[in-house]
């Protein structure tokens, strides 16, 4: 079996279409899979990147990948023309329907664009052992990508509470980059 990325190390840039026709390709197995399989890919990839490039750079790669995913996710699954409340309701619905997590907005400053969001039962870390660290760098990028796709403004998003740090929801602060 050949690897298209080894044959062509400058593979095409990611777009939503790169995901293919999952319904057609997984006819008998369907579109869903256990969270453990997602985490197996995520955390082994993070481990390899950290060993090759250091933990800080691995985390940054995950933020960048999450950002790209968030931008494409927003463009392809959300109504980016809706008013803010309708957009947020749509985002909450889609994240829950896709079993990514349960989103809640805790605070939003319409003048600055600053936002505080929580995600419960999230795909990345809910149920992990407590390691006293925040581990949702991919989610930081994912949320920043969604916010930028909707607002047109660049966001920096950082996780301030995490399941792996002993909390029961992940809390993210988003600020507009000036």
C-alpha positions as a Markdown table, in Angstrom:
| # | Residue | x | y | z |
|---|---|---|---|---|
| 1 | Unk | 0.0 | 0.0 | 0.0 |
| 2 | Unk | 1.5 | 3.3 | -1.0 |
| 3 | Unk | 1.2 | 6.6 | 0.9 |
| 4 | Unk | 0.0 | 9.5 | -1.3 |
| 5 | Unk | 1.8 | 11.9 | 1.0 |
| 6 | Unk | 5.1 | 10.1 | 0.7 |
| 7 | Unk | 4.8 | 10.0 | -3.1 |
| 8 | Unk | 3.8 | 13.6 | -3.1 |
| 9 | Unk | 5.2 | 15.4 | -0.1 |
| 10 | Unk | 3.7 | 18.7 | -1.3 |
| 11 | Unk | 0.2 | 17.2 | -1.2 |
| 12 | Unk | -2.8 | 19.4 | -1.9 |
| 13 | Unk | -3.8 | 21.9 | 0.7 |
| 14 | Unk | -6.7 | 20.8 | 2.9 |
| 15 | Unk | -10.2 | 21.8 | 1.9 |
| 16 | Unk | -13.6 | 20.4 | 3.1 |
| 17 | Unk | -13.7 | 18.3 | -0.1 |
| 18 | Unk | -10.6 | 16.5 | 1.1 |
| 19 | Unk | -12.8 | 14.7 | 3.5 |
| 20 | Unk | -14.4 | 12.8 | 0.7 |
| 21 | Unk | -17.8 | 11.1 | 0.5 |
| 22 | Unk | -17.9 | 9.3 | 3.9 |
| 23 | Unk | -21.4 | 7.9 | 3.4 |
| 24 | Unk | -20.4 | 6.3 | 0.1 |
| 25 | Unk | -17.1 | 5.1 | 1.4 |
| 26 | Unk | -18.3 | 3.7 | 4.7 |
| 27 | Unk | -21.6 | 2.3 | 3.6 |
| 28 | Unk | -21.8 | -0.6 | 6.1 |
| 29 | Unk | -19.9 | 1.1 | 8.9 |
| 30 | Unk | -21.5 | 4.5 | 8.8 |
| 31 | Unk | -20.2 | 7.9 | 9.6 |
| 32 | Unk | -19.7 | 7.5 | 13.4 |
| 33 | Unk | -16.8 | 5.9 | 15.3 |
| 34 | Unk | -15.9 | 5.6 | 19.0 |
| 35 | Unk | -14.2 | 8.6 | 20.6 |
| 36 | Unk | -11.3 | 6.4 | 21.6 |
| 37 | Unk | -10.3 | 6.0 | 17.9 |
| 38 | Unk | -10.3 | 9.8 | 17.5 |
| 39 | Unk | -8.2 | 10.2 | 20.6 |
| 40 | Unk | -5.9 | 7.4 | 19.6 |
| 41 | Unk | -5.0 | 9.3 | 16.4 |
| 42 | Unk | -4.9 | 12.7 | 18.1 |
| 43 | Unk | -2.7 | 11.8 | 21.1 |
| 44 | Unk | -0.3 | 9.6 | 19.2 |
| 45 | Unk | 0.2 | 12.3 | 16.6 |
| 46 | Unk | 0.8 | 14.8 | 19.4 |
| 47 | Unk | 3.3 | 12.5 | 21.0 |
| 48 | Unk | 5.2 | 12.0 | 17.7 |
| 49 | Unk | 5.2 | 15.8 | 17.0 |
| 50 | Unk | 6.4 | 16.6 | 20.6 |
| 51 | Unk | 9.2 | 14.1 | 20.3 |
| 52 | Unk | 10.3 | 15.5 | 16.9 |
| 53 | Unk | 9.7 | 19.2 | 17.5 |
| 54 | Unk | 9.3 | 19.7 | 21.2 |
| 55 | Unk | 6.1 | 20.1 | 23.2 |
| 56 | Unk | 5.6 | 23.9 | 22.6 |
| 57 | Unk | 5.9 | 23.4 | 18.8 |
| 58 | Unk | 3.7 | 20.3 | 18.8 |
| 59 | Unk | 1.0 | 22.3 | 20.6 |
| 60 | Unk | 1.3 | 25.2 | 18.1 |
| 61 | Unk | 0.9 | 22.7 | 15.2 |
| 62 | Unk | -2.2 | 21.4 | 16.9 |
| 63 | Unk | -3.6 | 25.0 | 17.3 |
| 64 | Unk | -2.8 | 25.7 | 13.6 |
| 65 | Unk | -4.5 | 22.4 | 12.5 |
| 66 | Unk | -7.5 | 23.2 | 14.7 |
| 67 | Unk | -7.7 | 26.7 | 13.2 |
| 68 | Unk | -7.8 | 25.3 | 9.7 |
| 69 | Unk | -10.4 | 22.8 | 10.7 |
| 70 | Unk | -12.5 | 25.5 | 12.4 |
| 71 | Unk | -12.4 | 27.8 | 9.4 |
| 72 | Unk | -13.5 | 24.9 | 7.0 |
| 73 | Unk | -16.0 | 23.6 | 9.5 |
| 74 | Unk | -17.6 | 27.0 | 9.9 |
| 75 | Unk | -17.7 | 27.7 | 6.1 |
| 76 | Unk | -19.2 | 24.3 | 5.4 |
| 77 | Unk | -21.6 | 23.7 | 8.3 |
| 78 | Unk | -22.7 | 27.0 | 9.7 |
| 79 | Unk | -24.7 | 30.0 | 8.6 |
| 80 | Unk | -22.1 | 32.8 | 8.6 |
| 81 | Unk | -24.6 | 35.5 | 7.6 |
| 82 | Unk | -26.8 | 35.0 | 10.7 |
| 83 | Unk | -27.0 | 37.5 | 13.5 |
| 84 | Unk | -24.8 | 36.7 | 16.5 |
| 85 | Unk | -27.5 | 35.0 | 18.6 |
| 86 | Unk | -28.7 | 32.8 | 15.7 |
| 87 | Unk | -25.1 | 32.0 | 14.8 |
| 88 | Unk | -24.4 | 30.9 | 18.3 |
| 89 | Unk | -27.5 | 28.8 | 18.5 |
| 90 | Unk | -26.6 | 27.2 | 15.2 |
| 91 | Unk | -23.1 | 26.5 | 16.4 |
| 92 | Unk | -24.4 | 24.9 | 19.6 |
| 93 | Unk | -26.8 | 22.7 | 17.7 |
| 94 | Unk | -24.2 | 21.5 | 15.1 |
| 95 | Unk | -21.5 | 20.8 | 17.8 |
| 96 | Unk | -24.0 | 18.8 | 19.8 |
| 97 | Unk | -25.5 | 17.0 | 16.8 |
| 98 | Unk | -22.0 | 16.1 | 15.5 |
| 99 | Unk | -21.1 | 14.9 | 19.1 |
| 100 | Unk | -18.2 | 17.3 | 19.4 |
| 101 | Unk | -19.4 | 18.8 | 22.7 |
| 102 | Unk | -22.0 | 20.9 | 24.4 |
| 103 | Unk | -21.2 | 24.6 | 23.9 |
| 104 | Unk | -22.3 | 27.4 | 26.2 |
| 105 | Unk | -21.4 | 31.1 | 26.1 |
| 106 | Unk | -20.6 | 32.5 | 29.5 |
| 107 | Unk | -19.7 | 36.1 | 28.4 |
| 108 | Unk | -19.5 | 38.2 | 25.3 |
| 109 | Unk | -18.4 | 41.8 | 25.0 |
| 110 | Unk | -19.9 | 43.2 | 21.8 |
| 111 | Unk | -17.6 | 46.3 | 21.9 |
| 112 | Unk | -14.3 | 44.3 | 22.1 |
| 113 | Unk | -15.5 | 40.9 | 20.7 |
| 114 | Unk | -14.0 | 39.2 | 23.8 |
| 115 | Unk | -15.8 | 35.9 | 24.5 |
| 116 | Unk | -15.8 | 33.2 | 27.1 |
| 117 | Unk | -17.1 | 29.8 | 26.0 |
| 118 | Unk | -17.3 | 26.4 | 27.7 |
| 119 | Unk | -17.5 | 23.0 | 26.1 |
| 120 | Unk | -18.8 | 20.1 | 28.1 |
| 121 | Unk | -18.5 | 16.4 | 27.3 |
| 122 | Unk | -16.0 | 17.4 | 24.7 |
| 123 | Unk | -14.4 | 15.1 | 22.2 |
| 124 | Unk | -10.8 | 15.9 | 23.2 |
| 125 | Unk | -10.5 | 15.5 | 26.9 |
| 126 | Unk | -13.7 | 14.7 | 28.8 |
| 127 | Unk | -12.9 | 11.6 | 30.9 |
| 128 | Unk | -9.1 | 11.9 | 30.7 |
| 129 | Unk | -7.1 | 11.3 | 33.9 |
| 130 | Unk | -6.2 | 14.4 | 35.8 |
| 131 | Unk | -2.7 | 15.4 | 34.7 |
| 132 | Unk | -2.8 | 19.0 | 36.0 |
| 133 | Unk | -2.5 | 20.5 | 32.5 |
| 134 | Unk | -4.7 | 22.0 | 29.9 |
| 135 | Unk | -4.6 | 19.7 | 26.8 |
| 136 | Unk | -7.1 | 21.2 | 24.3 |
| 137 | Unk | -4.8 | 23.1 | 22.0 |
| 138 | Unk | -6.6 | 21.8 | 18.9 |
| 139 | Unk | -9.8 | 23.1 | 20.3 |
| 140 | Unk | -8.2 | 26.5 | 20.9 |
| 141 | Unk | -7.4 | 26.7 | 17.2 |
| 142 | Unk | -10.8 | 25.2 | 16.2 |
| 143 | Unk | -12.7 | 27.9 | 18.1 |
| 144 | Unk | -10.4 | 30.7 | 16.8 |
| 145 | Unk | -11.1 | 29.5 | 13.2 |
| 146 | Unk | -14.8 | 29.4 | 13.7 |
| 147 | Unk | -14.8 | 32.9 | 15.3 |
| 148 | Unk | -12.6 | 34.3 | 12.5 |
| 149 | Unk | -14.8 | 32.7 | 9.8 |
| 150 | Unk | -17.9 | 34.4 | 11.3 |
| 151 | Unk | -16.5 | 37.8 | 12.4 |
| 152 | Unk | -13.7 | 38.3 | 9.9 |
| 153 | Unk | -11.5 | 39.2 | 12.9 |
| 154 | Unk | -8.4 | 37.3 | 14.0 |
| 155 | Unk | -8.9 | 35.7 | 17.5 |
| 156 | Unk | -6.5 | 34.3 | 20.0 |
| 157 | Unk | -8.3 | 31.6 | 22.0 |
| 158 | Unk | -6.7 | 30.0 | 25.1 |
| 159 | Unk | -8.1 | 27.3 | 27.3 |
| 160 | Unk | -8.3 | 28.4 | 31.0 |
| 161 | Unk | -10.0 | 25.3 | 32.5 |
| 162 | Unk | -9.8 | 21.7 | 31.3 |
| 163 | Unk | -11.0 | 18.3 | 32.3 |
| 164 | Unk | -7.4 | 17.1 | 32.5 |
| 165 | Unk | -6.7 | 19.9 | 35.0 |
| 166 | Unk | -9.5 | 18.7 | 37.3 |
| 167 | Unk | -12.4 | 20.8 | 35.8 |
| 168 | Unk | -15.6 | 19.3 | 34.4 |
| 169 | Unk | -15.9 | 21.6 | 31.4 |
| 170 | Unk | -13.3 | 23.2 | 29.2 |
| 171 | Unk | -13.4 | 27.0 | 29.3 |
| 172 | Unk | -11.9 | 29.1 | 26.6 |
| 173 | Unk | -11.2 | 32.8 | 26.6 |
| 174 | Unk | -11.2 | 34.4 | 23.1 |
| 175 | Unk | -9.8 | 37.9 | 22.4 |
| 176 | Unk | -9.7 | 39.8 | 19.2 |
| 177 | Unk | -6.0 | 40.3 | 18.1 |
| 178 | Unk | -5.4 | 44.0 | 17.6 |
